[in-house]
Structure formats: structure tokens, C-alpha cells
Amino acid sequence: MALESKLKRRTARVTVIGLGYVGLPQAMAMAGAGFRVTGIDIDGERVASLRAGRSYVPDVPAQRVRAAMRAGRFAVREDFMTLGAADVVTMCVPTPLSKTRDPDMSYIRTATAEVARALRPGQLFILESTTYPGTTREVIRPALEATGLVAGRDFFLAFSPERIDPGNRHHTVHNTPKVVGGLTPRCTRLATAFYRHFVERVVPVSSPQTAEMAKLLENTFRNINIALVNELAKMCDILGIDMWEVIDAAATKPFGFMPFYPGPGLGGHCIPVDPEYLAWKLKTLDVTARFIGLAAEINAEMPQLVVAKVAEALNAVGRSLNGARVLILGVAYKRDVADTRESPALSILSLLQQRGALVAFHDPHVPQVAVNGNKTLVSIRLTARVIAEQDCVVLVTDHSAFDVARIVAKSRLFVDTRNATRGLERYRHKIVKLGAPSPLLDAVRAKGEAA
């Protein structure tokens, strides 16, 4: 068939809808494999940046973008005019949650409507955006078949979940296995043939629903296990046990255990969001996802626990949280990225402000954030003087740029939510760590018990 031949010769024209942290790396991988790729994004600033040879995705070097453009392998547009000429279309648009924690399918529906307007026989359409099981078959297929063309016969439809991990230099588009589920065996075969040009291992599965569910399992697994260690961290705090040491000890078992670590809460585009898609789908079928609900409840409580730790630490040195100067280190949702979506740091900043603290933050990757609605905080310069002026410094995101030993040395009080102060025993008197005993707090508690 014509498409199969084009894929084999790498002459198939590819369009990627959505050039964010998923779409742009994918487009670069496709262009690097020899395909001619057109990227579409409705964000004019992104398009202007790429046309100028600049990259806004840290995992994609600017020189790679420029090289692909010079070679005629990559072009960008704000409109959908080239969709009809594409042989392969992949969709990498956002799938956030609404304010009511329901799936926001508006980006998928809008982009699918554009694809339908340009759909022609012989095209392969692949959804990569994370969504609930059934989306490809129940939402995408009817919208495209409303054109009169039939999926699996006239055009080809598949789901292949993105597995991009921002900031991960070891696992890239090329060496991360790609799960593919087509609507028909022919759809799966064509999508698999496409991905094999730039992904080392492609894993075909029996249906789009299986591929959709596999993605949700991956992140629900992480969500629930993080909730487990977060709850155990609370228990260890009560029992006077160092949770971090417990995890290290358990991790020496060579089978049946995988280490997860506590923290200030969940953030990002996947782990806090994806399980909610599954829970929502089950709710429509009158089924309650109990584990997912409990994990969400536990993880959502972590910012409050961090603020309680800060208040307790300040009380231990005779200070009230109300009026205290508190500096947050790191507001991105994970180390060495600039993404603040669902970041627990935003909740921590908001809660601290509500309790009267004078808060500031420093993040080498995030210049400013909005807190409590429209109020904007700007990242301050991290100097020895600034650190020394704070009543408490709180490490929320452990960016590699932070010289933790130097910061702790200059701090009056340091709350560590990431075990970044491991080995700094000489400063134990002013460190309060999540999920571990603290000499400072233990001394205060002992006095209270004696009284």
C-alpha cells in the first residue's frame, strides 16, 4: 500500500499537533530519522521562537532545531492548512483537569475537528495525549468517521501514549519503549512501522483501550506508591524513625521492592492528573476508584504537613509563623525543570501567606509565579545576606544548582522536604527534615512531655 511504502522509504510527510514538552522532542526525533515534519502550535510565541531558531524546551537544544530547519526537515505553523498534505498526523495536545477535577477534553476535540476537516484516504492519525480508556474509539473515531471515511479501511487510527520525562537525560524518545494500540491490526501495523524509524523498541498491544489504560497504570502506580511513602513518613515522624534510612534499608532487598520517596506533594503534568482520568471514567460507570481517591487525599495533605513543620520549627526557636520571613527554595514541580503545573510549592506558598508569613522564593528555572489568585511573586536573588535574613528556609524542589551545604550553613533554620541535607550532621541542630527525627523538635517535645 502507498502509506506503507512511504513509511519504509521515509518519504511520508508528518504533522505534529502541539509543540510542547512532548510534541517538540517527538518532532525532532522524527526529523532526525529523515521524515519531513511540520509542527503546528496555536501559541504564536512558541512558533516565533522556533522560527528564530530558539528552543523553549530544555530537552531540545536550539542547535538541533536550527539544524532540522536548515535541512528542510522541520517547519512550524500556527494554522492547520497543511494537515491535508500530511501522511501521518500525531496529536500531542494538553489534557488537563477542569476546576471540578473532570477531564478537559477541549484541546483534543478542537484539534480532532481540524483533522477531520482535512482528512483524506490513506492518512494515519495517532493520538499521544494522555486520556481515559475509550477516548480513541469513542471520541476520535466518530469525529473522523463523520466525514464518511471509515477507520481501518480508508484511514488509520491508533493511540500511543507519550512517555516523555522532562529533564531525564538517560531516557529519551529514542530509547524509551513505545506502546502502540491501533483500532485494527492494520492500524497497529502502520503505527508500529512509523515509530520503529526513531524508537528502539515498539510494543504493539491489542487495542487503543489497552494502550490508554497502560499509560494510566504507569502513573497511577507511581501516584499510589508515593502516597504510601508519604503516609509512612508521617508515621515515622510520630515514631521517631528516619523514613529515608528505612527506605535505603528496604531497597537492599534484590527482589519484590522498588524504592519510592516522600516529598512535599505531587506535581506535574502526569502523576497527579492521570489517575483522575481513570477515576472519572469509572465514576461514569458507577464504580469508585478507592485506591486513587485515598492516594489523592494523602498526597494533597502534604503541603499542609510541610507548613505545619515550618510552624513547629519556628515555635521551637521562639518564633511565630505569623510575621516570620520564610524563603522557599524551588517552585517547579520537579528537579531541574521550569514547569510549575500542579506544583506543591504553590500550595505551600499560599498556605504560608494565609498564616501571615512573609514569603519569598528562589528558583533558578522559574522567574515568577502567581500565588493566591493574581498575586505574582518574583524569584529573588539567592545571596548569603538574603539567606541569613530569613527566619526559615524551606527546600521544596531540590534543583541541582542549589549548594545545600552552603545554604544550610548560612540559614538560621532549614526545613528539608527532599532529604537534601543528608550527611550534614554538623548542622543537625537547625535542620528539620520531613519523615525523620529532629534534635531541635525532639528537645521541645521532650520538655512538653516532662511538663
N, C-alpha and C positions, 0 to 999 in steps of 0.2 A: 504493500500500500504506500501511497505518496508520503504520508507523515512518517511512517516507519523508516523510509529511505532517507528522508531529510534529517531525522534524528541520527541515523547511522553516519551520515556524511557531515553532520553538524552544520547543516545549512538552514535548519529550522530557525525561523525568527521568533524571538522570545520577548514577551512583555511581562514585566513585574509591576503589579499594582501595590503601591505602598513602599516607600524607601526609608523606613525607619531602621531600628536596630536589627531587624530580621531581613527585611527586603533588600537593603543595600549590600550587606555581606553576601546574600544569595546571588544578587545581580553580578557582583564582582566575580564570584566563583563560576557562574555561567559564562561570563565574558572571557574569563581566563581559560575556560575549556574550549573556546573557539566559537561560541554562539554569538550572534549579533543580538544585543539586548537593548530594549527600550524600557526605561524606568518611568513610571507615572506616579506623581505625588501632587495632591492638591495644595500642599503647603508651598507657596511661592518662594519663601526664604530658603527652603531646602533645595528647590530646583535651581535658584540663583547661585547658591553656594556650590553645588555640584558643577554647574556650567562654568564657574570660575575656577574649578579645579580644587575646591576645598571639600574636606570631609567633616561632617558633624558627628560621625560615629567613630569612637575611639578605636574600635577593632578594625577599621578600614583606613589605611594610610592614604593621605591625599595623593601621593605619587602614584598609587595604584589606580585611583580614579582617573587621573590625568593620562596615565599610560593607556587605559582602556578606551578613553575618548580619542586619543591620538591614533590608535589602531583602528578606529571606526567600529569598535565592538560595543560601545556603550553610548547611549544618548538619553536625555531626560526631557520630560514634558509635564505640563500642568493639566493638559486636557487628555481626552480619551480617543482622539482622532485616529490613532494608529492601531487600535485594537483589531480592526477588521483584517489588517495585514499580518497579524501575528499567527504563528502556527501553534505556539504554546503560550498560555497565559497562566501566571501564578498570582495568587492573591495573598498579600501579607499585610492586611489592614488591622487596626486595633479592635479588640473585643473586650472593652472594659465592662464594669458593672455600673448599673444605674444607681441613683441615690437610694433606691429601695432594695439594693443588692440583687437585682434581677439582671440577666444578660442584656447588654446593649448591643443589639444586632444591626443598628442603623448603618454602620460603616460597611458591613458585609452586604446588606440589602442594596445600598446605594451603588456600590461597586458592581454587584451582580447585575443590576439593571443596566449599567453601562455595557457590560459584557454582552448581555442579551441583545442590546440594540445593534451590536456589531457582529454577532455570532454568525458563523458560516460553516458549511460542512467541512469536516477534516480537522477541526481545531481540537486541541487538548486543553482542558481547563482544570487547574489544580488549586484547591483551597489549602492554605497553610495556617491560617489564623486559628488559634485555639478556640474551641467552641464545644457545645454539648453534643452528645451522641445523637445522630439523626439529622444534623444540620445539612450535610451534603445531600442526603436523599430527600429530606422533607422541605428544605428551603431552597437550596441551589438548583436542584434538578427541575422542580416545577417552574421556577422562574425562567430557566433557559429553554425548557421544552414548550413554554408558551409561544415560542417563535415558530413552532411547527416542526422543528428538528427534534430527533429522538436521541437521547443519551445512549451511548454504547453502539449506536449504528451510524448516526450522522455526525455526531461529535462525541468527545470522550471526556469523562469526568472522574476525578479522583480526589482523595484527601490525603495529605502528607503533612503531619504536624511538624511545626518548626521546633528545633532543638538548639537554638542559639543561647549561649550563656555569656552575656556581656562581660568583658574583661578576662575571659578564660583564654589564655594563650596556648593551652595544650590541646583543647578540644575545639576544633574549627568546623566550618561547613564541610571541609574535605574529609576529615577523619571521624566525624560523628555519624554513626549509622542512621539511615533514613528509612522510616516506616512509611509504606505506601499501601493504601487501600482503594482500589478502583470500584466503580459502580458495577462493572462487568469484568470478566477475566481479560478481555481485550483492553479495557481502560487501564487495568493494573499493569499489563504488559508494556503498554506505551509509556506510562508514567515512570515505570521502573527503568525502561531503556533510556529515558531522558536523564534521570538523576544519576545513572551509572557513569555518565560522562564526567561528572565532577564530584561524586561522593564515592568513597572507597567501598562502602558496603550498603546495599539497599535491601530492605527487609519487606518483601511483599506479604500482605495479610489478606484475609478473605473478603473484606468489605470496608467501606468508608467508616461504618459504625465501629468496627474493631479498631481502626486507626485512631478515630476520635476518642474512644474510651482508653486506649493505651496512653495517650497524652495525659488524660485526666488522672489515670492511675499513677503515672510518674510523679506528678506534683501533689496529688492527694497523699501519696505515701510519704513524701517529704513533709508536708504540712502536719500530718498526724504525728510523725516521729519527732518533729520539732516541738509540738505541743507536749508530747510525753516528757522530753527532757526539760522543758520549761517548768512543767509541774514538779518534776523531781528536783529541780533547782530550788523551788520554794520549800520542798520537804527537807532538803539538805541544809538550807538556811536555818530552819527550825531545829534540826537535829545537830547542828554544829559540825557538819561534814562538808568537805570540799568537793563539790559536784564535778569539777574539772579533773580532779585526781581520780574520782570514781570512774569517769568516762575513760581516762587513759588506762586504768587498770582493766576495765572490761574489754577494751579494744585489743588487749593482748591475746584474747581468745581467737584462734585462727579460723573459726567457723561459726556460723549462726549468729554473728553480731556485726552490726555496722554502726560506727560512731556518728551521733548527731550531737549538736552543741546548743546550749541555751543562749538566749540573747534578749535584746530589748523589745522584741516583737517582730512580726513578719512584714516584709515589704516587697515591692517589685511588681512586675507585670504578670507573674505566673502563680507562684505558690499561694499567695493569699486569695487570688481570684479564681483560678481554675476549678478548685473543689466546689466553689459556689455555683458554677455552671452545672456540675453534676447534681448537686443538691436541688437546684431549681428544676432540672429535668425530672428528677424523681418526685418532686413535690407535685408536678402536674399529673403524675400517675398515682397520687395519694400515698406515696411512700416517703418515710422520713429517713434521711441520711444521718443517723445518730452520731456516728464517729465524727463526721465532718462538722456537725454542729458543735459538738463538745470541743473539738480541736480549735475551731474558730473562737469559741468563748475563752479558752485558756490563753491562746496567743494574743487575743485582743486585750487581755488584762495586763500584759507585760509592761506597757508604758506606764501604767499606774503603779506597778511594783517598783519600777525604776525611780519614779518621782518619790515614792514612799522611802526608798533607800536614801535618796538625796536629803529628804527632810530629816530622817533619822540620823544621818551622818552629821548634818548641821547641828541638830539638837545635842549631839554628843560633845560638840565643842562650844556649846553655849550660844548658838545662833539659831534664829528662826528662819524658816524658808521665806516668809513674808519679808520682803526688803533685801534679801540676800542676792549677791551678784553670782550668777551661775552661767558658766560657759559650756556650751555643748560642742563637742568635737565630732564632726561628721554628721551630715543630714541626708546623704544619699542612702538608698536602701541597702547597699552592699559595698564592700571594699572596692576602691579604685574605679568607680563609675560615677557619672554625673546625674543618674536617674533618681528622682525623689518620689516616684509613684508609690503610693501606699506606705511610704517610709515611716517607721515607728518614731523617728526623730521628730516628725512634725507634730505627732500627738504629744510627745514629751515636752516640746517647746510650748505647746498650747496649755497643757496641764500646769506647767511651771508658772506661766503667766497668770493663769486663773488663780493660782495660790499666792500671787503677789511677788514672785521672784523677778529680779531684773535680769532678763536673759539676753544672751548674745550667742553667736555661733561662729565657728570657723570650719570651712570645708574647702580644700584646695581644688575641688572639682565643681562646686556649686556656688555661684556668685551671690545668689539671693533666693529666698523662699517666702511664700505667703503663709502667714500664720493667723489663726482666728479670723478667717474671712479674708478681708482685703489688706490687712496689715502686712507690710513687707519688711523682712529683716535682711540685712546685707551682711555677708561674711566679713568678719573683721580680721585684721592682720594679727597673726599669732606671734607675739613678741614676749620676751621674758617679763617685761613690765606688765603686759596685759594679763599674762598667766598669774603673776603674783598678786594682782589686784582682785582676782576672783575669790569669793568665799568658797566656791566649789567648782571643780572642773569635772565634766561627765563625758566619758568616752562612749559614744553611741555607735559610731561606724569606724572600724579600725583600718583606716587608709594606711597604705604602706609608707606614705610620705610623713606620717607622724613619728617623731622621735619621742617615743613614750617615756623613756627613762629621763630625758631632759625635761619634758613637760611635768612629770611627776615630781622631779626634784624642785621645780620652781613653784609647784602648787601648794596651797595650804591644805586642801582636801581633794581627794581624787576618787571618783566613783567609776568603776570599771565594769562594763557590761559584756566585755568580749574576752576576758582572760588575757588582755594585752600586757598586764603587769606581772606576768609570770616571771619569776627569777629576781624581782626587785624587792627582796626580803628586807633590805635596809630601810625601806620606806613603808613597811607594814603598818606603822603607827598612824598613817594618814590615808591609807587605801581601804576603800570599801568595795568589795567585789561581789557581783551577782552570783548567788549559789555557792558561797564559800564563807567560812568564818572570818571575822574581822576583829583584831585585837581591840580596836577603838570601840566598836559596838559591844563586843563581849564584856569589856570592862564596865560599860554603862549598865548593861543588862544585869551583871553580877551585883552591882551596887543596888539596883532596883529590887532584886530578889532578897538581898540582905536586909534591906529596909522593911 
